Amino acid sequence: MAENVLQQLQALDTSVITAVVRIDMRDPELNIVDWAVEPLRHEKIIDTTGGLFHFSGQCTGIRGKQEWAVVLKCINNPIESSQQPREWSYWKREFMAYHSGLLNDLPQGLRAPRCNGVVENEQGVWAWIEYVQECTGKRWSLEDFQRTARQLGKFQASYLKGAPVPQQPWLCRPFFRSIWAEDDWWFPYMNPASENNAWKSPIVQRAFREDCRSRILQILAERDRYFDANDRLPQVLCHNDAHRRNFMWALSPNTLKEELIAVDWAFSGQGAVGNDLGELAGTSLYFLDFPLNEATDLLDSVLDPYLAGITENGVTIDPRLVKLGYLIGLTFWMGLQLPGWAALMLSPENGTYVQALYGASPEEVLTRWAQLDVLLLDRADEACGLIRELDL
């Protein structure tokens, strides 16, 4: 649990923190005056895998006395699962990405936080990373999503114009094929023939209509058709967990202009152009980070800025290909999963955690997810039509 990890971190020797902050502040003579550590975000409520922790304090160095802050990301090795480098949930992927330098040299438009060191230990891996101070509010406006979509398009266009898509053996194999593989976790959980499946949950039965269940099962039965089409689309490096809570706008210390920073690269790998855009919209709506009564506005307004970012980077592409990747991302990351998430997350005993994570009670979240699923599944119908139109 997070409190046990926190106790371990509070006992760290100051010399360990000093070495990290010297790297972060680019000051080899820096000395720590004082420091404290606290959990970040939802690790304050519950955590079983490690967590994110915020270290901060004061220091003295070549620029005099000043404040500092860094983040430690701890991931415990699950040992009995997530051990295969190509599977979507490989536990060590993000740390491999930092350690290899992949995240230090991303194309224009997007960057990852700086890494100040990766350490393996008995529990798993620790990564010391840059603390990102956002310059937006917690709640993004529609314009914030649109400019994020534009930057994401600009970033991924670099691969469309010739930058090699990384092929390291620990990157995720085609993400949707991996997460919906029959021998993985999600497909059996959404399969009514399995002994323990989401459809048995009274919570799911109460909120998700029979036509929703039928549409999800039909799409899953035909999933290879979507995956084959997705594989034939232009390929890029995908974040594969792109949403408001993983994307942040911050002031660049070099240019003093706002830049887009993406955290949590644990699912990263090759994917189709537009896939990440679908996750940006769909997963942000899953987290209730945009008003549900304006969800259609969000879903309809991010594609054009994404295309504009691609064009800005000097790439010409059939917009239907990009739209198809976007629709597939919407469908297979959240559209098919919402009943499963409801069964997993929304029991009354999880009320405190759900309130902290989503800002609403389990019942309120359930109502919104059921409404959202209708909107997302409609996009699957659009995807199917585009596959036929493009003969993919």
C-alpha positions as CSV (number, residue, x, y, z in Angstrom):
1,M,0.0,0.0,0.0
2,A,1.0,3.6,-0.6
3,E,1.6,4.3,3.1
4,N,4.2,1.6,3.3
5,V,6.1,2.9,0.3
6,L,5.8,6.4,1.7
7,Q,7.4,5.3,5.0
8,Q,10.3,3.8,3.0
9,L,10.7,7.0,1.0
10,Q,10.6,9.2,4.1
11,A,13.6,7.2,5.4
12,L,15.8,7.9,2.3
13,D,19.2,9.4,2.9
14,T,19.4,13.1,1.9
15,S,22.4,12.2,-0.3
16,V,20.1,10.2,-2.6
17,I,17.7,13.1,-3.0
18,T,20.6,15.5,-3.5
19,A,22.1,13.5,-6.4
20,V,18.7,13.5,-8.2
21,V,18.0,17.2,-7.6
22,R,21.5,18.1,-8.9
23,I,20.7,16.3,-12.2
24,D,17.2,17.9,-12.3
25,M,18.5,21.4,-11.6
26,R,21.6,21.0,-13.7
27,D,23.8,22.1,-10.7
28,P,26.6,19.8,-9.6
29,E,27.3,22.0,-6.5
30,L,23.7,22.0,-5.3
31,N,22.9,21.1,-1.7
32,I,19.5,20.2,-0.2
33,V,18.4,22.5,2.7
34,D,15.2,20.5,3.5
35,W,12.9,18.1,1.8
36,A,9.5,16.4,2.2
37,V,7.6,13.7,0.3
38,E,3.9,13.1,-0.2
39,P,1.8,10.9,-2.5
40,L,0.6,12.4,-5.8
41,R,-3.1,12.2,-7.0
42,H,-5.0,9.1,-6.2
43,E,-2.2,7.3,-4.4
44,K,-3.5,9.3,-1.4
45,I,-6.6,7.0,-1.5
46,I,-5.4,3.6,-2.6
47,D,-2.5,1.9,-4.3
48,T,-1.2,-1.6,-4.6
49,T,1.5,-1.3,-7.2
50,G,3.8,1.5,-6.0
51,G,2.7,4.9,-6.9
52,L,3.7,8.5,-7.7
53,F,5.4,10.6,-5.1
54,H,6.2,14.3,-5.0
55,F,9.5,15.4,-3.4
56,S,10.0,19.1,-2.7
57,G,12.0,21.5,-0.6
58,Q,14.6,24.2,-0.7
59,C,18.2,24.1,-1.9
60,T,21.3,26.2,-2.3
61,G,23.5,26.3,-5.4
62,I,24.9,28.4,-8.2
63,R,21.7,30.3,-8.4
64,G,21.4,30.9,-4.7
65,K,18.6,29.6,-2.5
66,Q,15.6,28.3,-4.4
67,E,12.8,25.8,-4.3
68,W,12.9,22.4,-6.1
69,A,10.6,19.5,-6.8
70,V,10.9,16.1,-8.5
71,V,8.6,13.1,-8.9
72,L,9.4,9.5,-8.1
73,K,7.4,6.8,-10.0
74,C,7.5,3.4,-8.3
75,I,6.2,0.3,-10.0
76,N,6.3,-3.0,-8.2
77,N,7.0,-6.1,-10.2
78,P,3.7,-8.1,-10.3
79,I,5.7,-11.3,-10.8
80,E,2.8,-13.5,-11.8
81,S,1.5,-11.3,-14.6
82,S,2.5,-8.6,-17.2
83,Q,5.9,-10.2,-17.8
84,Q,5.9,-10.5,-21.6
85,P,7.6,-7.4,-23.2
86,R,5.2,-7.3,-26.2
87,E,1.9,-7.6,-24.2
88,W,0.0,-4.4,-23.6
89,S,0.4,-4.4,-19.8
90,Y,4.2,-5.2,-19.6
91,W,5.1,-3.8,-16.2
92,K,8.6,-2.5,-17.1
93,R,7.9,-0.8,-20.4
94,E,8.0,2.8,-19.3
95,F,11.2,2.4,-17.5
96,M,12.8,0.7,-20.5
97,A,11.7,3.7,-22.6
98,Y,13.4,6.1,-20.2
99,H,16.5,4.0,-19.7
100,S,16.9,3.5,-23.5
101,G,16.7,7.2,-24.2
102,L,13.7,6.8,-26.5
103,L,11.7,9.3,-24.5
104,N,14.5,11.8,-24.6
105,D,14.4,12.2,-28.3
106,L,10.8,12.4,-29.4
107,P,9.8,14.4,-32.6
108,Q,8.6,17.9,-32.4
109,G,5.1,18.7,-30.9
110,L,5.3,16.5,-27.8
111,R,7.8,15.6,-25.1
112,A,8.1,13.3,-22.1
113,P,9.2,14.6,-18.7
114,R,13.0,14.5,-18.2
115,C,14.2,11.4,-16.5
116,N,16.8,11.9,-13.7
117,G,17.6,8.3,-13.1
118,V,16.2,4.8,-13.1
119,V,16.9,2.4,-10.3
120,E,15.9,-1.3,-10.0
121,N,15.3,-2.8,-6.5
122,E,13.8,-5.8,-4.9
123,Q,10.2,-4.6,-5.3
124,G,10.5,-3.4,-8.9
125,V,11.8,-0.2,-10.5
126,W,11.9,3.5,-9.5
127,A,12.2,6.3,-12.0
128,W,13.0,9.9,-10.9
129,I,11.4,12.2,-13.3
130,E,10.8,15.9,-13.8
131,Y,8.0,17.5,-11.9
132,V,5.7,19.2,-14.4
133,Q,4.0,22.4,-13.3
134,E,0.8,22.8,-15.4
135,C,-0.2,26.2,-16.7
136,T,-3.8,25.3,-17.3
137,G,-6.6,24.5,-14.8
138,K,-7.5,21.0,-13.9
139,R,-10.6,21.2,-16.1
140,W,-9.7,21.7,-19.7
141,S,-11.8,23.8,-22.1
142,L,-12.8,22.6,-25.5
143,E,-10.0,24.8,-26.9
144,D,-7.4,23.0,-24.7
145,F,-8.5,19.7,-26.2
146,Q,-8.3,21.1,-29.7
147,R,-4.8,22.5,-29.3
148,T,-3.7,19.3,-27.7
149,A,-5.1,17.4,-30.7
150,R,-3.1,19.7,-33.0
151,Q,0.2,19.1,-31.2
152,L,-0.5,15.4,-31.2
153,G,-1.0,15.5,-34.9
154,K,2.1,17.5,-35.4
155,F,4.1,15.0,-33.3
156,Q,2.8,11.9,-35.1
157,A,3.2,13.4,-38.5
158,S,6.9,13.1,-38.1
159,Y,6.6,9.4,-38.5
160,L,4.4,9.9,-41.6
161,K,7.1,11.9,-43.3
162,G,9.9,9.5,-42.7
163,A,11.0,9.4,-39.0
164,P,11.4,5.6,-38.2
165,V,8.8,4.2,-35.9
166,P,10.6,2.7,-32.9
167,Q,10.8,-1.1,-33.0
168,Q,12.4,-2.0,-29.6
169,P,11.3,-5.5,-28.5
170,W,9.7,-4.2,-25.3
171,L,7.3,-1.8,-27.0
172,C,3.7,-2.9,-27.2
173,R,2.7,-5.0,-30.2
174,P,-0.4,-3.7,-31.9
175,F,-2.2,-2.4,-28.9
176,F,-5.8,-3.4,-29.6
177,R,-4.9,-6.8,-30.8
178,S,-2.9,-7.3,-27.5
179,I,-5.6,-6.0,-25.1
180,W,-8.4,-7.9,-26.8
181,A,-6.5,-11.2,-27.3
182,E,-8.5,-14.3,-26.4
183,D,-5.9,-15.4,-23.9
184,D,-5.6,-12.0,-22.2
185,W,-7.9,-10.5,-19.6
186,W,-10.3,-8.2,-21.3
187,F,-11.8,-10.5,-23.9
188,P,-12.8,-13.2,-21.5
189,Y,-14.1,-10.6,-19.1
190,M,-16.4,-9.2,-21.7
191,N,-17.4,-12.7,-23.1
192,P,-20.7,-13.9,-21.7
193,A,-19.6,-17.5,-22.2
194,S,-16.8,-17.0,-19.5
195,E,-17.6,-18.1,-16.0
196,N,-16.7,-14.7,-14.5
197,N,-17.8,-12.0,-16.9
198,A,-18.9,-8.4,-16.6
199,W,-22.4,-9.1,-17.8
200,K,-23.3,-11.0,-14.7
201,S,-22.8,-7.9,-12.6
202,P,-26.1,-6.4,-11.3
203,I,-24.6,-3.0,-11.7
204,V,-24.0,-3.6,-15.5
205,Q,-27.4,-5.2,-15.9
206,R,-29.1,-2.2,-14.3
207,A,-27.4,0.5,-16.4
208,F,-26.4,-1.0,-19.8
209,R,-29.3,-1.9,-22.1
210,E,-29.5,-5.2,-24.1
211,D,-28.9,-3.4,-27.4
212,C,-25.6,-2.0,-26.0
213,R,-24.6,-5.5,-25.0
214,S,-25.5,-6.9,-28.4
215,R,-23.5,-4.2,-30.2
216,I,-20.4,-4.8,-28.1
217,L,-20.5,-8.5,-28.6
218,Q,-21.0,-8.1,-32.4
219,I,-18.0,-5.7,-32.6
220,L,-15.9,-8.2,-30.6
221,A,-16.9,-11.0,-32.8
222,E,-15.7,-9.0,-35.8
223,R,-12.7,-7.4,-34.1
224,D,-10.2,-8.9,-36.5
225,R,-11.8,-6.9,-39.4
226,Y,-11.2,-3.7,-37.5
227,F,-7.7,-4.7,-36.4
228,D,-6.7,-5.7,-40.0
229,A,-7.8,-2.3,-41.2
230,N,-6.0,-0.6,-38.4
231,D,-2.8,-2.4,-39.3
232,R,-3.1,-1.2,-42.9
233,L,-3.4,2.5,-41.9
234,P,-0.2,4.6,-41.8
235,Q,1.7,3.7,-38.6
236,V,3.2,6.0,-35.9
237,L,4.5,5.8,-32.4
238,C,1.5,5.8,-30.1
239,H,1.3,6.7,-26.5
240,N,-1.7,4.3,-26.1
241,D,-3.1,6.0,-23.0
242,A,-3.6,9.5,-24.2
243,H,-6.1,11.4,-22.0
244,R,-6.3,14.7,-20.1
245,R,-4.6,13.3,-17.0
246,N,-1.6,12.1,-18.9
247,F,-1.2,15.2,-21.0
248,M,-0.2,18.5,-19.6
249,W,0.6,22.0,-20.8
250,A,3.6,23.7,-19.2
251,L,5.9,26.6,-19.8
252,S,9.1,25.7,-21.5
253,P,12.1,26.9,-19.4
254,N,14.0,27.6,-22.6
255,T,11.4,29.5,-24.7
256,L,8.8,30.5,-22.0
257,K,6.2,29.3,-24.4
258,E,3.6,26.6,-23.6
259,E,4.6,23.0,-24.6
260,L,2.7,19.7,-24.4
261,I,4.1,17.1,-22.1
262,A,2.9,13.5,-22.0
263,V,3.4,11.3,-18.9
264,D,2.9,7.6,-18.3
265,W,4.3,5.8,-21.4
266,A,3.6,2.3,-20.0
267,F,1.5,1.2,-23.0
268,S,3.5,2.8,-25.8
269,G,4.2,1.2,-29.1
270,Q,3.4,1.2,-32.8
271,G,-0.2,2.0,-33.8
272,A,-2.2,3.7,-36.5
273,V,-2.5,7.4,-37.1
274,G,-5.5,8.7,-35.2
275,N,-5.6,5.9,-32.6
276,D,-4.2,8.2,-29.8
277,L,-6.7,10.9,-30.8
278,G,-9.6,8.5,-30.1
279,E,-8.2,7.8,-26.7
280,L,-7.7,11.5,-26.0
281,A,-11.4,12.1,-26.4
282,G,-12.9,8.9,-25.2
283,T,-10.7,8.3,-22.1
284,S,-11.0,11.9,-21.0
285,L,-14.8,11.4,-21.1
286,Y,-14.5,8.2,-19.2
287,F,-12.7,10.1,-16.4
288,L,-15.5,12.7,-16.6
289,D,-12.9,15.3,-17.4
290,F,-15.3,17.0,-19.8
291,P,-19.0,17.7,-19.4
292,L,-21.0,14.7,-20.8
293,N,-23.7,17.0,-22.1
294,E,-21.0,18.5,-24.4
295,A,-19.4,15.2,-25.3
296,T,-20.6,15.3,-28.9
297,D,-18.9,18.7,-29.3
298,L,-15.7,17.2,-28.1
299,L,-15.9,14.1,-30.2
300,D,-16.7,16.1,-33.3
301,S,-14.1,18.9,-32.8
302,V,-10.7,17.3,-32.3
303,L,-10.2,15.6,-35.6
304,D,-9.8,18.8,-37.7
305,P,-7.1,20.2,-35.3
306,Y,-5.3,16.9,-35.4
307,L,-5.3,17.0,-39.2
308,A,-4.1,20.6,-39.1
309,G,-1.2,19.5,-37.0
310,I,-0.3,16.8,-39.5
311,T,-0.5,19.3,-42.4
312,E,1.6,21.9,-40.4
313,N,4.4,19.3,-40.3
314,G,4.4,19.1,-44.1
315,V,2.3,15.9,-44.6
316,T,-0.6,15.3,-47.0
317,I,-2.8,12.4,-46.1
318,D,-6.3,11.2,-47.0
319,P,-8.4,12.5,-44.0
320,R,-10.6,9.4,-44.2
321,L,-7.6,7.3,-43.1
322,V,-7.0,9.5,-40.1
323,K,-10.7,9.5,-39.2
324,L,-10.8,5.7,-39.3
325,G,-7.8,5.4,-36.9
326,Y,-9.6,7.9,-34.6
327,L,-12.9,5.9,-34.7
328,I,-11.1,2.6,-34.0
329,G,-9.4,4.2,-31.0
330,L,-12.7,5.5,-29.6
331,T,-14.3,2.1,-30.1
332,F,-11.7,-0.4,-28.8
333,W,-10.2,1.5,-25.9
334,M,-13.4,2.8,-24.2
335,G,-16.4,2.0,-26.3
336,L,-16.2,-1.7,-25.6
337,Q,-14.9,-1.5,-22.1
338,L,-17.3,0.7,-20.2
339,P,-19.6,-2.1,-18.9
340,G,-16.5,-3.9,-17.8
341,W,-15.1,-0.9,-15.9
342,A,-18.5,-0.4,-14.3
343,A,-18.5,-4.0,-13.0
344,L,-14.9,-3.6,-11.7
345,M,-15.1,-0.1,-10.2
346,L,-18.5,1.0,-9.2
347,S,-19.5,-1.2,-6.3
348,P,-20.8,0.8,-3.3
349,E,-17.8,-0.2,-1.2
350,N,-15.6,1.7,-3.6
351,G,-17.5,4.9,-3.1
352,T,-14.6,6.8,-1.5
353,Y,-12.2,5.9,-4.1
354,V,-14.6,6.5,-7.0
355,Q,-15.5,9.9,-5.6
356,A,-11.8,10.8,-5.5
357,L,-11.0,9.4,-8.9
358,Y,-14.0,10.7,-10.9
359,G,-15.4,13.5,-8.7
360,A,-18.8,11.8,-8.5
361,S,-20.6,8.9,-6.7
362,P,-20.6,5.4,-8.2
363,E,-24.2,5.8,-9.2
364,E,-23.6,9.1,-10.9
365,V,-20.6,7.7,-12.7
366,L,-22.6,4.6,-13.8
367,T,-25.3,6.8,-15.3
368,R,-22.8,8.9,-17.3
369,W,-20.9,5.9,-18.5
370,A,-24.1,4.2,-19.8
371,Q,-24.9,7.4,-21.7
372,L,-21.4,7.8,-23.0
373,D,-21.3,4.2,-24.3
374,V,-24.1,4.9,-26.7
375,L,-22.2,7.8,-28.2
376,L,-19.0,5.8,-28.5
377,L,-20.6,2.7,-30.1
378,D,-22.2,4.9,-32.7
379,R,-18.7,5.7,-33.8
380,A,-18.0,2.0,-34.3
381,D,-20.7,2.1,-37.0
382,E,-18.9,5.0,-38.7
383,A,-15.7,3.0,-38.6
384,C,-17.3,0.0,-40.2
385,G,-18.6,2.2,-43.0
386,L,-15.2,3.7,-43.6
387,I,-13.6,0.3,-43.8
388,R,-15.9,-0.6,-46.6
389,E,-15.5,2.7,-48.3
390,L,-11.7,2.5,-48.2
391,D,-11.7,-1.2,-49.0
392,L,-9.3,-2.0,-46.1
